[in-house]
Amino acid sequence: MKQRLLVMNGQKLVQNEVDGTWKTIKVTKAPGLKAGFYNIYLAKEAETTSHTYEGLIVHVDKDFFYQKSGSEFIKHPSKYFLKLPEVGKNITVQYDNEATQTKETIPAKTRKLSH
């Protein structure tokens, strides 16, 4: 089953593809998310042996949470975490042989001030 997010007007629509058509199954607030489509069905499974991911949390469900790390989406299994992160937060997720650690991060500024 393909699943994507559509973010617009501060709302997040969770959509599933059914018979070639996208159907909205849930609508929630979208704090910290920019408007657009988030194709989370393309998410890569997190490497749980020894890896670190940094980025924005875009979606959380009962089995996984999805993080936009660079230009790709990472799917983290919820079972490794005592507390799931909040949508719209930038965090670093670190795995060490299936032991996990998360830390909220502040994204780097990309604009420079001119005088």
C-alpha positions as CSV (number, residue, x, y, z in Angstrom):
1,M,0.0,0.0,0.0
2,K,1.4,3.4,-1.0
3,Q,1.0,6.2,1.5
4,R,1.8,9.9,1.2
5,L,1.2,13.1,3.1
6,L,-0.3,16.3,1.6
7,V,0.4,19.4,3.7
8,M,-1.5,22.6,3.0
9,N,-3.0,25.4,5.0
10,G,-1.4,24.1,8.3
11,Q,-3.1,20.7,7.8
12,K,-1.6,17.3,7.1
13,L,-3.7,14.8,5.1
14,V,-2.6,11.2,5.3
15,Q,-3.5,9.5,2.0
16,N,-3.5,5.9,0.8
17,E,-3.5,4.9,-2.9
18,V,-6.6,2.7,-3.6
19,D,-7.1,1.5,-7.2
20,G,-4.9,4.2,-8.6
21,T,-6.6,7.0,-6.7
22,W,-5.4,8.8,-3.6
23,K,-7.9,8.6,-0.7
24,T,-7.6,10.8,2.4
25,I,-7.8,8.6,5.5
26,K,-6.8,11.1,8.2
27,V,-6.5,14.9,8.7
28,T,-4.3,16.4,11.5
29,K,-2.4,19.6,12.2
30,A,1.0,20.0,10.5
31,P,3.2,22.0,12.9
32,G,6.6,22.8,11.4
33,L,5.9,21.2,8.0
34,K,6.1,23.1,4.7
35,A,3.3,22.8,2.2
36,G,3.7,20.0,-0.4
37,F,3.6,16.3,-1.0
38,Y,5.6,13.9,1.1
39,N,5.9,10.5,-0.6
40,I,6.6,8.5,2.5
41,Y,6.0,5.2,0.6
42,L,9.5,5.8,-0.8
43,A,11.0,5.8,2.7
44,K,14.1,3.7,3.3
45,E,14.3,1.4,6.3
46,A,16.6,2.7,9.0
47,E,19.8,0.8,9.5
48,T,19.6,-0.2,13.1
49,T,23.1,-1.6,13.6
50,S,25.2,1.5,13.7
51,H,23.9,4.6,12.0
52,T,22.9,8.2,12.7
53,Y,20.1,10.2,10.9
54,E,19.3,13.8,11.3
55,G,16.2,15.6,10.0
56,L,12.6,16.7,10.3
57,I,9.9,14.3,11.7
58,V,7.1,14.4,9.1
59,H,4.8,11.6,10.3
60,V,4.3,9.2,13.3
61,D,2.0,6.2,13.3
62,K,1.7,3.1,15.6
63,D,4.4,1.1,13.8
64,F,6.9,3.7,12.5
65,F,7.9,7.3,12.4
66,Y,9.1,9.0,9.3
67,Q,12.0,11.4,9.1
68,K,13.1,13.6,6.1
69,S,16.8,13.3,6.2
70,G,18.4,15.3,3.3
71,S,16.4,14.5,0.2
72,E,15.1,11.1,1.3
73,F,12.7,9.7,3.9
74,I,13.8,7.3,6.6
75,K,11.3,4.9,8.2
76,H,12.2,4.2,11.9
77,P,10.5,1.3,13.7
78,S,8.6,2.6,16.8
79,K,9.5,-0.6,18.8
80,Y,13.0,0.7,19.5
81,F,11.9,3.9,21.2
82,L,10.3,4.5,24.6
83,K,9.0,7.9,23.5
84,L,8.2,8.8,19.9
85,P,9.2,12.2,18.6
86,E,6.8,15.0,17.7
87,V,5.9,15.9,14.1
88,G,7.7,19.1,13.0
89,K,10.7,18.6,15.3
90,N,14.3,18.3,13.9
91,I,16.0,15.4,15.7
92,T,19.1,13.3,15.5
93,V,18.4,9.5,15.7
94,Q,21.4,7.3,16.6
95,Y,21.4,3.5,16.5
96,D,24.0,1.3,18.1
97,N,23.1,-2.4,17.7
98,E,19.4,-1.7,18.0
99,A,19.9,0.6,21.1
100,T,18.6,4.0,20.2
101,Q,19.2,7.6,21.3
102,T,17.4,10.7,20.1
103,K,18.2,14.4,20.5
104,E,16.4,17.4,19.3
105,T,18.6,19.5,16.9
106,I,18.4,23.1,15.7
107,P,18.5,23.2,11.9
108,A,21.4,25.2,10.4
109,K,20.4,28.6,8.9
110,T,20.8,28.7,5.2
111,R,20.4,32.4,4.6
112,K,23.2,34.9,5.3
113,L,22.6,38.5,6.4
114,S,23.9,41.2,4.1
115,H,25.1,44.6,5.3
